[in-house]
Amino acid sequence: QVQLVESGGGLVQAGGSRRLSCTASGRTFSNYGMGWFRQAPGKAREFVAAINRSGGTLYADSMKGRFTVSRDNAKIAVYLQMNSLNVEDTAVYYCAAETGGWALKEDSEYDYWGRGTQVTVSS
């Protein structure tokens, strides 16, 4: 069983930045693919970014150039640096783990999920 805990959410002004963290339990974290997803009120959960076990990354088109996903296997953590935030980025952000080690866009491919952290962008 893998437990994921997100942190770093909060209120940020439009144009600002925020860094989310996700820490994981388990000794095999370095073998996992990790993803970030988000869900805004009244909307379906959507893919944000992912990183495979080798550090290769994948982004949703609307996040390219603004968001950066990274991982630190020594700290058993994955990060999402978010820049140039706008009100449309307001959502609950979730991290997820995929035991095959891949960076994937489909949420159904992920095996473990955190509870999420709220990011609210004010205009």
Beta strands, then each sheet from edge to edge (+ up, - down):
strand 1: 4-7
strand 2: 10-13
strand 3: 18-24
strand 4: 33-39
strand 5: 46-51
strand 6: 57-59
strand 7: 67-72
strand 8: 77-82
strand 9: 91-98
strand 10: 112-113
strand 11: 117-122
sheet 1: 1+ 3- 8+ 7-
sheet 2: 2+ 11+ 9- 4+ 5- 6+
sheet 3: 2+ 11+ 9- 10+
end
